[in-house]
Amino acid sequence: MNIFSSLEEVMDRSKDVESFDLMFPRVVESIIPLAYTGVSARNFHSWKENELVDLVLEKGDQERKNIKLNLYEYIWVKMIQTMRSFGLSYDTIKFIKDSLFATVSETVIALKDETMEILRVEHGNTEEQLLEVSNAIDVFVKLINLGFDENSKYSIERTVIFQMITITFLRQLDSSILIINNDGDFKIDFTVNNKLENVRNLSLPSLSKPHLSIPLLKYVEDFLGDPKSEKYSEGFGLINPKEKKVLDAIRKKDFIEIHIKQDKENEIIIDVIKDGSITDEKASQIRKILGLGNYEEITLKYRNDKNLYFRNKTRTS
């Protein structure tokens, strides 16, 4: 699995995770019912019995309640669903789970020598560059462990999968987890197709081998774009009260115009035509934009001539 290749990148990722934790502290709360995932209770219990799934809620709580998942557990369950559809065995998925749910610091330490060798041999980094990477890795390990409560039930915050999903979410990275099969010897890697060039370059050797690519951003976007997920997005704090008013106006057809400015070159303007209905695809696009916080400002003109205008103060990219 590739790791960070500069001190600046380490600091950026550390700030990402801290920022996400402050902005959306409720994403580790268990509110998504298993039924929403499309996974049967029978399959889920089989996965759990074979240690493919661990839940935040304690066993006693689960016996008294219907199974509920937090955001990260939901994405992991959808990943298992995908891997099973490709025929991956329980043993292989268990290996993948152990890799992704290991703490970042442990993973980084274990992969430090391998990463340094790849940078030295395959990328031709100088000794000065290698020293910077080595120092960055050491700093990152200290940062990830700094102030962490060992007794916290939210220990998932230290895991590889938490970091990957958090960074994917905040930066809207077109990122994927790679499952590489090297003559039956599986390993895990992580790649991006848009930003973080250093990470993309480190993953090139993995991309040249037979692999299964699991797109993290696609899981996030599919979740946010689904009208049935709105109440869960609100519960996690991914949709704030003003953004909810936009969704309510769409649902009730109570608008004349919706103007969403994403950046200087990208904006969406929706005018009412006849009954004010919009396509499911456009509504899904708006839910994704709001859930990801991928906008600069929004203007909503209601049918009663009232206006709602607000800017996105939490956007990080």
BELDALIN-V386366 format. One record per backbone hydrogen bond with DSSP energy under -1.0 kcal/mol. NH is the residue of the N-H (numbers start at 1). CO is the residue of the C=O. If there is no record, write none. Layout:
nh:NH co:CO
nh:NH co:CO
This chain:
nh:10 co:6
nh:11 co:7
nh:12 co:8
nh:13 co:9
nh:14 co:10
nh:15 co:11
nh:16 co:12
nh:17 co:13
nh:18 co:14
nh:19 co:15
nh:20 co:16
nh:21 co:17
nh:22 co:18
nh:23 co:19
nh:24 co:20
nh:27 co:24
nh:29 co:26
nh:31 co:69
nh:32 co:69
nh:34 co:67
nh:36 co:33
nh:37 co:34
nh:44 co:40
nh:45 co:41
nh:46 co:42
nh:47 co:43
nh:48 co:44
nh:49 co:45
nh:50 co:46
nh:51 co:48
nh:52 co:47
nh:62 co:58
nh:63 co:59
nh:65 co:61
nh:69 co:32
nh:71 co:27
nh:74 co:70
nh:75 co:71
nh:76 co:72
nh:77 co:73
nh:78 co:74
nh:79 co:75
nh:80 co:76
nh:81 co:77
nh:82 co:78
nh:83 co:79
nh:84 co:80
nh:85 co:81
nh:86 co:82
nh:87 co:84
nh:88 co:83
nh:93 co:89
nh:94 co:90
nh:95 co:91
nh:96 co:92
nh:97 co:93
nh:98 co:94
nh:99 co:95
nh:100 co:96
nh:101 co:97
nh:104 co:158
nh:107 co:103
nh:108 co:104
nh:109 co:105
nh:110 co:106
nh:111 co:107
nh:115 co:111
nh:116 co:112
nh:117 co:113
nh:118 co:114
nh:119 co:115
nh:120 co:116
nh:121 co:117
nh:122 co:118
nh:123 co:118
nh:125 co:119
nh:130 co:126
nh:131 co:127
nh:132 co:128
nh:133 co:129
nh:134 co:130
nh:135 co:131
nh:136 co:132
nh:137 co:133
nh:138 co:134
nh:139 co:135
nh:140 co:136
nh:141 co:137
nh:142 co:138
nh:143 co:139
nh:144 co:140
nh:145 co:141
nh:148 co:145
nh:152 co:149
nh:157 co:154
nh:158 co:155
nh:159 co:156
nh:160 co:102
nh:161 co:100
nh:163 co:159
nh:164 co:160
nh:165 co:161
nh:166 co:162
nh:167 co:163
nh:168 co:164
nh:169 co:165
nh:170 co:166
nh:171 co:167
nh:175 co:173
nh:176 co:191
nh:177 co:214
nh:178 co:189
nh:179 co:212
nh:180 co:187
nh:181 co:210
nh:182 co:185
nh:185 co:182
nh:187 co:180
nh:189 co:178
nh:191 co:176
nh:193 co:174
nh:200 co:196
nh:201 co:197
nh:202 co:198
nh:203 co:199
nh:204 co:201
nh:207 co:203
nh:208 co:204
nh:209 co:206
nh:212 co:179
nh:214 co:177
nh:216 co:175
nh:219 co:215
nh:220 co:216
nh:221 co:217
nh:222 co:218
nh:223 co:219
nh:224 co:220
nh:225 co:221
nh:229 co:226
nh:230 co:227
nh:233 co:229
nh:234 co:230
nh:235 co:231
nh:236 co:232
nh:238 co:233
nh:239 co:233
nh:244 co:240
nh:245 co:241
nh:246 co:242
nh:247 co:243
nh:248 co:244
nh:249 co:245
nh:250 co:246
nh:251 co:247
nh:252 co:248
nh:254 co:249
nh:256 co:301
nh:257 co:301
nh:258 co:270
nh:259 co:299
nh:260 co:268
nh:261 co:297
nh:262 co:266
nh:263 co:266
nh:268 co:260
nh:270 co:258
nh:272 co:256
nh:276 co:273
nh:283 co:279
nh:284 co:280
nh:285 co:281
nh:286 co:282
nh:287 co:283
nh:288 co:284
nh:289 co:285
nh:290 co:286
nh:291 co:287
nh:292 co:288
nh:294 co:289
nh:295 co:293
nh:296 co:261
nh:297 co:261
nh:298 co:310
nh:299 co:259
nh:300 co:308
nh:301 co:257
nh:302 co:306
nh:305 co:302
nh:308 co:300
nh:310 co:298
nh:312 co:296
